[in-house]
Amino acid sequence: MMNNPYIAEFIGTAILLFLGNGIVANVSLNKTKASKQMTPWVLITTAWGLAVFTAAFITGQFSGAHLNPAVTVGLAFAGKFSTELICGYIISQILGAIFGSWLVYIIYIDHYRETSDESSVMGTFCTSPAIRNYKNNFFSELMGTFILVFGVLYLVEPNITIEGTKINFGIGSLEALPVGILVWVIGLSLGGTTGYAINPARDLGPRITYQLIPRKNKISDWAYSWVPILGPLCGGVLAGLLFVYLQ
């Protein structure tokens, strides 16, 4: 089944969110083993980079391991991905993100019950700005994703063969570690303003999960949700266009 790229994208994105949001839950919820750590941002950014590496390494050979609608769209604008597959990839990524974040909730359910600070709970699912300024928040997400997709475009290789033709779908196993490091440094350098979603599925899927779980006093903040969706998509498009221009 993993030979189906849509299933691979679902599984890869689920793994990404399971591990990535797992670290956020570990440092944010009450009474976990990591809840008293003094350097949570280092832990979070490091774990997200390693989560990208793990998910991409597992699924890269089957789908190119986009795991991110902004990467999918960016590769398409760069002429490195078939536009016919965009919708299927994005739907698979969002569903995978929903499932992966739900698994985090199940793993940490006792700690969710012990945590009354709803902003901390919401933060284990989706992002929010440190200072709410939609224009600057949008620009932050755009630039962080631009760096991600632009870097990916110089790392990808033709790694999947369909009907005898090699197709450049995205990240292969050998490129998984550099991309993980790229996500890590983006988080350390640029993530302080918005929590660096840099991935529409990473934010939208878990935000939907949070809306569905049985919590009182939910603060899903749908008014902000367009920022981590449109910002990364625009960043991916700009990266693809610049890549083509520079060739």
SEZARO-60332 format. One record per residue (C-alpha): x, y, z; residue in one letter. Coordinates in steps of 0.2 Angstrom, whole numbers, padded with zeros to 4 digits, always signed. Each point is the difference from the previous one (the first is absolute). Layout:
<pts>
XYZa ...
</pts>
This chain:
<pts>
+0000+0000+0000m +0015+0012+0003m +0003-0001-0019n -0016+0012-0001n +0007+0017+0002p -0016+0007+0008y +0001-0013+0013i +0019+0003+0003a -0004+0019+0002e -0014-0004+0012f +0012-0011+0010i +0014+0012-0001g -0009+0015+0006t -0008-0010+0014a +0017-0005+0006i +0006+0018-0002l -0014+0006+0011l +0000-0014+0012f +0019+0003+0004l -0001+0019-0002g -0015+0004+0010n +0005-0014+0012g +0015+0011+0006i -0011+0015+0002v -0012-0010+0011a +0015-0007+0010n +0006+0017+0005v -0016+0009+0001s -0012-0011+0009l +0000-0003+0019n +0008-0014+0009k +0010-0007-0015t +0018-0005+0001k +0006+0015-0010a -0012+0013+0007s +0013+0009+0011k +0013+0001-0013q +0008+0018-0001m +0004-0001-0019t -0016-0005-0008p +0003+0010-0016w +0016-0010-0003v -0009-0016+0003l -0015+0005-0011i +0011+0006-0015t +0011-0015+0001t -0014-0013+0001a -0009+0008-0014w +0016-0001-0011g +0002-0018+0005l -0018-0004-0003a +0001+0007-0018v +0016-0011-0003f -0009-0015+0007t -0016+0002-0010a +0009+0005-0016a +0013-0015+0002f -0015-0012+0001i -0011+0006-0014t +0012+0009-0012g +0002-0015-0011q -0018-0002-0002f -0007+0018-0002s +0015+0012+0001g -0005+0004+0018a -0008+0017-0003h -0010-0001+0016l -0004+0018-0003n -0012+0009-0012p +0012+0014-0002a +0013-0012-0006v -0012-0008-0012t -0005+0016-0007v +0018+0007-0001g +0006-0015-0009l -0015+0002-0012a +0004+0018-0004f +0019-0005-0002a -0006-0013-0013g +0006-0014+0010k -0017-0008+0005f -0016-0005-0010s -0014+0012+0003t -0012-0014-0002e +0006-0007+0017l -0001+0016+0010i -0018-0002+0007c +0003-0019+0005g +0017+0004+0008y -0008+0015+0010i -0015-0010+0006i +0011-0014+0005s +0011+0012+0010q -0014+0008+0009i -0008-0017+0005l +0017-0006+0006g +0002+0015+0010a -0017-0002+0008i +0004-0018+0004f +0018+0003+0007g -0006+0014+0012s -0014-0011+0006w +0012-0013+0004l +0010+0013+0011v -0016+0003+0009y -0003-0018+0004i +0018-0003+0006i -0001+0016+0011y -0018-0001+0005i +0003-0001+0018d +0011+0015-0001h -0013+0010-0010y -0012-0004+0014r +0012+0007+0013e +0003+0016-0010t -0012+0014+0002s +0010+0014-0009d -0010-0001-0017e +0013+0010-0009s +0013-0013+0004s -0012-0014-0006v -0004+0009-0016m +0019+0003-0003g +0003-0019+0000t -0011-0001-0016f +0002+0016-0010c +0010+0016-0001t -0004+0018+0006s +0010+0016+0000p +0010+0007+0014a -0006+0017-0005i -0015+0001-0011r +0003+0011-0015n -0008-0009-0015y +0011+0009-0013k +0016-0004+0009n -0005-0018+0005n -0005-0003-0018f +0017+0006-0006f +0009-0011+0013s -0009-0016-0006e +0003+0005-0018l +0019+0003+0003m +0003-0016+0011g -0009-0011-0013t +0009+0009-0015f +0017-0005+0008i -0007-0018+0003l -0006-0003-0018v +0014+0010-0008f +0012-0012+0009g -0010-0015-0004v +0001+0004-0019l +0019-0001+0000y +0000-0016+0010l -0013-0010-0010v +0005-0014-0012e -0010-0010-0013p -0004-0014+0012n -0017-0008-0006i -0003-0009-0017t -0017-0001-0007i -0003-0010-0016e +0019+0000-0004g +0002+0019+0003t +0009+0008+0014k -0010+0013+0009i +0007+0013+0012n -0013-0001+0014f +0010+0007+0014g +0010-0007+0015i +0009-0016-0001g +0008-0010+0014s +0017+0008-0002l -0007+0017+0000e -0011-0002+0016a +0014+0004+0012l +0005+0017-0008p -0019+0005-0001v -0002-0005+0018g +0015+0011+0004i -0008+0014-0010l -0016-0001+0010v +0010+0000+0016w +0010+0016-0004v -0016+0009-0007i -0008-0004+0017g +0015+0007+0010l +0002+0015-0011s -0017+0005-0005l -0013-0009+0010g -0002+0012+0014g -0013+0011-0007t -0013-0013-0005t +0006-0017+0005g +0005-0003-0018y -0014-0011-0007a +0008+0002-0017i -0012-0014-0005n -0019+0003-0003p -0004-0019+0004a +0011+0001+0016r -0012+0014+0007d -0017-0003-0008l +0000-0019+0003g +0003+0001+0019p -0011+0016+0002r -0014-0011-0007i +0005-0014+0013t +0000+0013+0014y -0017+0005-0005q -0007-0017+0001l +0007-0006+0016i -0010+0001+0016p +0007+0016+0008r -0009+0015+0009k +0005+0018-0003n +0008-0004-0017k +0009+0014-0008i +0003-0007-0018s +0003+0018-0007d -0007-0003-0017w +0002+0019-0003a +0019-0003-0001y +0000-0017-0009s +0001+0008-0017w +0018+0006+0003v +0008-0017+0002p -0009-0006-0015i +0002+0014-0013l +0017+0006+0006g +0008-0016-0003p -0009-0003-0016l +0006+0017-0007c +0018-0003+0006g +0000-0017-0009g -0006+0008-0016v +0013+0014+0001l +0014-0013+0003a -0006-0010-0015g -0001+0016-0011l +0017+0006+0005l +0008-0017-0003f -0006+0000-0018v +0006+0018-0002y +0017-0004+0006l +0002-0015-0012q 
</pts>
